Amino acid sequence: MKITTIGIWGGYPNKNEATSSFLIEEEGFRCLVDCGSGVLAAVQNYTELKDLDAAIISHYHPDHIADIGVLQHAAMVGMQLKEWQTPFPIYAHNRDPEMFAALSYKGVTEGKVIEADQPLQLGPFEVAFCETIHPVYCLAMKFTANGKSVVFTADTEWKDDLIEFSRGADLLVCESNLYEKYRGIIKGHLSGKQAGELAERAGAKQLRLTHLPQYGELGEILEAARSSFSGDTEFAEIGAVYEI
């Protein structure tokens, strides 16, 4: 399994970068995980758009879906050039019917429903889901293939269910949007220390921090995560490839 970091920011991207997003590949199948601001431009550093097989969306906040519209335009152009196999599938929950309906566009993209209690077979991956705690309905994702697994927490406050959901993950990609002083003040997100606690209690092998804030001294978040997780802990780095 190959995971490439496309973007790392929460809320909005830093200049010339993208919000939190990842490309996951196995056996030639390529899936884009979240498609927020700047993602469609950034992912082209690592793959041709026509070689994407699917996209999967954790929730409908703009930093996770802002580039869906331009992805749909890319699919339209690809269909016109007969380079894309369409309709291109975009997987997401349907708890917001209007947003889900917008994923299907002019026959070139098609929204496909994911459910918290229904694992999905997506190419070579089995994908499981766990509802998180966030101001809008949001799903964490666990991709498993050939006995290896990677968990993307998406956006969430602390939730005990995520411990078992992340159990034994070869790679835990965890949001860490908060400095410790904002715990309990800013809702819907984890701090670096909480990300480390989740990795430690779940027995994850590696931890990569994402959905980072654009303010403050980021090193504090990394230090806090390392204080609570004994394993390999780093920020997800744009362009970094993780093979598991």
N, C-alpha and C positions, 0 to 999 in steps of 0.2 A: 504494500500500500504506500502510495506517495502523496504527501500533503504539501502544497505550496502556499505560502502566505501571500495573499494579494493585497490586503490592507489591514491596518491594525487600530484605526481610530474609532472612537465612539462619538456620536452626535453629528460630527461633520469632519471632513478630511483636512489634514494639514496640506499646505500648498504642494501641488503636483503629486499628491498621494491619494489614498482611498480609505473609506471606512472599513470596518472589520469584515473580512471575507477570505475564503480559502478555496483552493482548487484541490479536489481529492480524486486520485486516479488509481485504477486497478485493472489489469488485463486490457488496457487500451480504452477503458470507459472513463470518461471525464465528467465530473459533476461539480458545478459551481455552488458553493455554500454561501448564501446571502449575496445580494446584488445592490448594494447601496451606492452612495455618491462616489464617483471616480472609479468604480470597480470595472466597468466594461472597458475603459481605456487601459487600466492597469493589467487586466488579465491577458491582454494581447501580448504582453512581454513574455508569456509562458506558453501560450497556445493560440492557434488560429481559432477564431470564433466558430467557424464551420466545424471544428473538431470537438466542440462541446456536445455532450449527449443529453444533459439535463441541468436544471438549476433547482435548488431547494431553498425555501425561505422560512426563516424561524418565526418572523412576525412582521407586521405591517408598519413599523415606524420607518420614516424616510431614510435613516442611515442604513437600513437593511433592504429597501426596495427602490430607492431613488432612480436607479439605472434600469429598472425593468422596462420602462418605455423605450429606451434606446436599444435594449436587448431585443425587443419586439421589432423595432425598425431594422436591426441587423438581420433578424430572421426573415423579414419581408424581402430585403435585398438579396439574401442568400437564396430564397426560394425563386426569385426572379432570375437569378443566375444559375439556378438548378444546382447549387452547391450545398444547400441545406436539406436534410431530411425533415420535413415538416409534417404536422405541427410539432414545434419544439416543446417538450414538456416542462412545465414549471410547477413544482410540488409545493403546496402550502396548505395550512388549515383553512377551513371555511367558516370559522366563527364570526368573521366579518364578511357577510355575503357580498357586499358591494365591492370590496377590495379583491375578494377571490374572483369574482366575475370578471374583473378587469385584467386578470392574468391571461384570459383567452382573447386573442386579438386577430380578427380578420382571417382566421384559418391558419395563421402562421405560428401561433403559440397556443398552447392549451393548458389551462389550470387543472391540476390533479390533486385530489384531496389527500391530506395526511391526517392521522388521528393519533392521539396520545396512547391509546390502548391497542393499536393495530400496527405491528411491524410491517415494513415495506420491503419487498425485494426490488432493488434498483440496480439493474445490471448485475455485477458480481457482488454487490453489497447487500447485506441485510441491514436495514436502518430501523432503529427503535427510537421512540420519542418519550419525553417526559415533560409535562407541563411545568413551567417555571413560575416564579412570582415577579410580575412586572405590571406596569400600568395597563398594558394591553395583553391579550392572550398570546402566549409565546411558548415555543417548544424547543427544548434542548434535543440534541440528536446524537445517536451512537451508531457509528458505521462499523460493521464487522465483516471481515473477509479473510479466509484462510487462517482462521484462529487468532487474528489480530484485530484490535479495536482502537478507534479514536472517538473521543467524546468532545462535542462542541456544546458548551453550556448555553450559548446564546445569552440573552440578557436576563438577569435574575437577581433577586435577593437570596439570602441563605434559605435553603430548603433541605431538610433532612433526606427527602426522597432522592436527591441528587447523589447522595453517598452511595447507595446501592446501585443506582443507575450507572455510576461511573466506576463501579467495582472492577479493579484489576485492569483498567484501561492502559494500553501501551502508551497512549498519548492523551493527555487531558488538555484541551484548549479552552481556557477559562477566562471569562470576562473579569476584569479587575479595574473597574472605572473609578473606584473611590480611594482617596487617602483615608487613613484610619480616623481622622478627626471628623469625617463626614458620615461615618457609619451611624445609621439611625436618623440622620438628618435628610440625606438624599435617598429617596426610595428607589427600589427596582434594580439595584446593582450591588455587586460585591466589592469588598476591599481586597487589596493584595494579600493581607493576612488571612482573610476568609478563603481566598482562592487556594492558598497553601494548605489551610486546614482541610478543605475538601479533598485535595489531592492526597494528603496524608491519611485521612480516614477512609478513603476509597482504595488505598493501596495502588494508586496510579504509578506508573514507571517514570513518566516524564511530565512536566508541567510547562505549558507555554501560555503567557499572559497576553490578552488582547483586549480590544474595546477600551483603549487607553484614553485618559483625559488629555486635553491640549494645554493644560495649565499646571503649574507647580513643578516640583522636582521629581521626575518619574522614578529616579533611583530609590526614592522612599518606598514606592509600591513594590519594586523588585526585592528590596531588603526585607520588607514585611512578609512577602510571600516565602522567601527563603528561611525566615525565622520560624515558620510553621510547617514547612515541608522539607523532609530530609533528602528528597531526591533531586534529580536534575531540573533546575528551574531557571528559565530565561524569559525575556520578552519574546513574543513572536516577532520575527524580523522580516520586513518586507523582502520578498524574493527568496527567503530561506526555504529549503526543501527538507522535509522530514520523511525518512524511509522507515517503515515499520513492518 
